[in-house]
Every structure is written in structure tokens, then in C-alpha cells.
Amino acid sequence: MSEELLIARDGPCWTFTLNRPDKMNALSAELVEALLDAVDEVSHGDARLVVFRGNGKNFSAGFDFGNQSGQSDAELLWRFVRVELLLQRVAALPCLTVGLAHGRSFGAGVDLFAVCRQRICAPASTFRMPGLQFGLVLGSRRFAALVGEDVATDILGAGRTFDAEEAERNGFVTETAGQDQWDDRIARAAATASTLPASDYAAMLRAVRSEANDVDLARLVRSAARPGLRQRIANFRQQA
């Protein structure tokens, strides 16, 4: 098991904790692969609840650009594709998923939080999705499905930060709750997840879920495959 991902299990309830606090839980290639393996494992088991959270001061700073300058456009594209596949697999889990966000979350970290079915954040949380500032389309459709096209266009187009109050108001966050209340929220979620037999709960999720996986992946690849991805990212980071 990767030290970058802590996995805890209590019967049918699993908790995945991003464990790179010194890097603001940025999604390294290793962490993404560890998450993919863990999600695949629970998808074939008896899980009724999966919780995603982060150690340290925040949930996740998103895509890890730490060694970006030493990677080719193709290598960066591959890493973004793996992130998109992770998001799709989390969204398709046949059980209840809960995201717990605190501190500042960015980019793919916000996307990971967004694919959870219950999204709970601490009152001081903030979110920013700046991918379009360097020409990357990742998570945009899913974000719009939560907040509506007009709100998504405003936030994504400007690449602006929004806080917990706005996130709850526009539907991105399902509830704002202090971290001292999270254990209670997890217990409630576990009870909710057990109200139906596992097969019926999974069928309900399939019925209400809107899927466009191939479209999402194609849009990402087209945006990232445009020559100069590494340089666009470098330019964005210099200006940020």
C-alpha cells in the first residue's frame, strides 16, 4: 500500500485519506495510481460507504506539478488521463461516497471532491478550478451538472476562487460542517447507505447517475493534446 494513501476499513465502510500533507495532498502519479487500485478493490467488494478526506491543512491541491518541467507533453497528458479515469471510477462506485473538504482545494482535488455523492466541507474551505487558464478541460461537465451552466461558466471562465458559503448556495457542497462534526456525518452516511439492500442501492445509483464518460475523456484529451501543454502550465504557474 502506498504511504501517500491511507486506507481504513470498518466493516463495509472504507476511508481513503490523502496523505501528502507537506505537498497539500497534491495528486502525484503514485497517489493517483494508489487511488485507482483502492477504488477498483472496493468496487468489487461489499462496500456500502467510501469516504475521501485529506491529512493536514487541506483536502487536496490537485494535480501535482512538482516535477512538471521534467515531463513531456505526452507524459503530462497520460497523467491527466489517469486522473480522469479515477474520477470516472469514483463516480461509478455502486455505494455511497462522501467527500470531506477543508482548507484550500484546487483543480483535480476539487474534481475528486465533486464526484462524491455527499460533499461536506468545513466552513473556512475554499475551492478553485483553474485548468482552463492553461487550456485544460477536466471535470467541467460534472461541475456544471452540480451547479448549473450559468454558475459553472462564471466560475470556470474566470478561474476564480469560491468559498464554502457560495459552494453550499450553488449546490456544489451538500452541507457545511465543522471538522469536529465529521464523525457524526460519517455515521449518518453509513446509516443512509444501509437503508436499502446493496444491490438495490447500486441499481438506484445507476438509474439516477448521468454518464458521459467517453465525452469527458475525449474533451480532456483534445484539450491536453494541443501542442505546448507543458509550456502553458509553466506560464500559468509563473502568473499565479
C-alpha positions in Angstrom: 0.0 0.0 0.0 1.3 3.5 -0.9 2.2 5.7 2.1 0.6 8.5 0.1 -2.8 6.9 0.6 -4.1 5.7 4.0 -6.8 3.1 3.8 -9.0 2.2 6.8 -11.9 -0.2 6.9 -14.7 -0.6 9.4 -16.9 -3.4 8.0 -18.5 -2.2 4.8 -17.3 1.4 5.4 -14.0 2.5 3.9 -12.0 5.7 4.4 -9.3 6.8 1.9 -7.1 9.6 3.3 -4.8 11.5 1.1 -1.5 11.6 3.0 0.8 14.1 1.4 0.3 17.0 3.9 3.7 18.5 3.1 2.5 18.8 -0.5 -1.0 19.9 0.3 -2.1 16.4 -0.7 -1.4 17.2 -4.4 -2.2 14.3 -6.7 1.1 12.7 -7.6 1.2 9.9 -10.2 1.8 7.5 -7.3 -1.2 8.8 -5.3 -3.5 8.6 -8.4 -2.5 5.0 -9.1 -2.9 4.1 -5.4 -6.4 5.6 -5.5 -7.3 3.8 -8.7 -6.2 0.5 -7.2 -8.2 1.1 -4.0 -11.3 2.2 -5.8 -11.1 -0.9 -8.0 -10.8 -3.1 -4.9 -13.9 -1.6 -3.2 -15.9 -1.7 -6.4 -15.8 -5.5 -6.5 -16.5 -6.0 -2.8 -19.2 -5.3 -0.3 -18.5 -1.7 0.5 -21.6 0.4 1.4 -19.7 3.7 2.1 -16.4 5.2 0.9 -15.1 8.4 2.5 -12.5 10.6 0.9 -10.5 13.0 3.0 -7.1 14.6 3.4 -4.5 14.9 6.1 -3.0 18.2 7.1 -4.3 21.7 6.3 -6.4 20.9 3.3 -8.2 18.3 1.2 -6.1 18.4 -2.0 -4.2 20.9 -4.0 -5.0 19.0 -7.2 -2.6 17.8 -9.9 1.0 17.7 -8.6 3.1 20.0 -10.8 6.2 19.5 -8.7 8.2 17.8 -11.5 6.2 19.2 -14.4 9.3 20.9 -16.1 11.0 17.5 -16.5 8.0 15.8 -18.2 7.0 15.9 -21.8 3.6 16.9 -23.1 2.8 13.2 -23.7 3.7 12.3 -20.1 1.6 15.1 -18.7 -1.3 14.1 -21.0 -1.1 10.5 -19.7 -1.2 11.7 -16.1 -4.3 13.8 -16.8 -6.0 10.8 -18.4 -5.3 8.7 -15.4 -6.9 11.4 -13.2 -10.0 11.5 -15.4 -10.3 7.7 -15.2 -10.0 7.9 -11.4 -12.8 10.5 -11.4 -15.0 8.3 -13.6 -14.4 5.2 -11.4 -15.2 7.0 -8.2 -18.4 8.4 -9.8 -19.4 4.9 -10.8 -18.9 3.2 -7.4 -22.0 1.2 -6.5 -22.1 2.6 -3.0 -22.4 5.9 -1.2 -19.4 8.2 -1.4 -18.7 11.1 0.9 -16.1 13.8 0.3 -14.8 15.8 3.3 -13.0 19.0 2.3 -11.2 21.6 4.4 -8.7 24.3 3.7 -7.9 25.2 0.1 -8.7 22.8 -2.6 -7.6 23.2 -6.2 -8.1 21.7 -9.7 -8.3 17.9 -9.8 -8.6 17.9 -6.0 -11.9 19.8 -6.4 -12.9 17.4 -9.1 -12.3 14.4 -6.8 -14.5 16.0 -4.2 -17.1 16.8 -6.8 -17.6 13.2 -7.9 -18.6 12.2 -4.3 -22.4 11.9 -3.8 -22.3 13.7 -0.4 -19.9 16.7 -0.3 -19.3 18.1 3.1 -16.8 21.0 3.7 -15.6 22.9 6.7 -16.8 26.5 7.0 -13.4 28.0 6.0 -13.0 25.9 2.9 -12.3 27.4 -0.5 -12.3 25.9 -4.0 -10.6 26.9 -7.3 -10.6 25.1 -10.6 -8.0 26.9 -12.8 -7.5 24.3 -15.5 -9.0 26.3 -18.3 -6.4 29.0 -17.6 -3.9 26.7 -19.3 -6.3 25.2 -21.8 -7.3 22.0 -19.9 -10.9 20.7 -19.9 -11.2 18.4 -16.8 -14.3 18.0 -14.8 -16.2 20.9 -16.4 -19.3 18.9 -17.4 -19.6 17.3 -14.0 -19.2 20.6 -12.2 -21.9 22.2 -14.4 -24.2 19.2 -13.6 -23.9 20.2 -9.9 -24.2 24.0 -10.1 -25.8 24.7 -13.4 -24.4 26.0 -16.7 -24.5 29.7 -15.8 -22.7 29.3 -12.4 -20.2 26.9 -14.0 -19.5 29.4 -16.8 -18.9 32.2 -14.3 -16.6 30.3 -12.0 -14.7 28.3 -14.6 -14.3 31.1 -17.1 -12.8 33.4 -14.6 -10.9 30.6 -12.8 -12.0 32.3 -9.6 -12.0 31.0 -6.0 -15.3 30.4 -4.3 -15.9 29.8 -0.6 -18.0 27.4 1.4 -20.9 29.7 1.7 -21.1 30.1 -2.1 -20.5 26.4 -2.6 -23.4 25.4 -0.4 -25.6 28.1 -2.0 -25.0 26.9 -5.6 -25.2 23.2 -4.8 -21.6 22.2 -5.1 -21.5 21.4 -1.4 -24.3 19.4 0.1 -23.5 20.6 3.7 -21.1 22.8 5.6 -20.0 21.3 8.9 -17.0 21.8 11.2 -14.4 19.0 11.3 -15.5 18.2 14.8 -18.8 17.2 13.4 -17.5 14.9 10.6 -17.6 11.7 12.6 -21.3 12.2 13.2 -21.8 12.9 9.5 -19.9 9.7 8.6 -22.1 7.7 11.0 -25.2 9.3 9.4 -23.9 8.5 5.9 -23.3 4.9 6.9 -26.9 4.6 8.2 -28.2 6.1 5.0 -26.1 3.8 2.8 -27.7 0.8 4.6 -31.3 1.7 4.1 -31.6 -0.5 1.0 -30.1 -3.8 0.2 -26.7 -3.4 -1.6 -28.0 -4.5 -5.0 -31.0 -2.2 -4.8 -28.9 0.8 -3.7 -26.5 0.2 -6.6 -29.4 0.0 -9.0 -30.8 3.2 -7.7 -27.4 4.9 -8.2 -27.2 3.6 -11.8 -30.7 4.9 -12.5 -30.0 8.5 -11.3 -26.5 8.9 -12.5 -25.8 10.9 -15.6 -22.9 9.4 -17.5 -20.9 10.8 -20.4 -17.5 9.1 -19.7 -16.4 8.9 -23.3 -17.3 12.6 -24.0 -15.5 13.7 -20.8 -12.4 11.8 -21.8 -12.4 13.0 -25.4 -12.7 16.6 -24.3 -9.8 16.2 -21.9 -7.6 14.5 -24.5 -8.4 17.1 -27.2 -7.6 20.0 -24.8 -4.4 18.4 -23.4 -3.2 17.1 -26.8 -2.8 20.6 -28.2 0.9 21.2 -28.6 2.6 23.2 -25.8 0.8 21.8 -22.7 4.0 21.9 -20.6 4.7 25.5 -21.6 1.1 26.5 -21.0 1.3 25.1 -17.5 4.6 26.8 -16.8 3.2 30.1 -18.0 0.2 29.7 -15.7 2.3 28.9 -12.7 4.5 31.9 -13.3 1.5 34.2 -13.4 -0.4 32.6 -10.5 
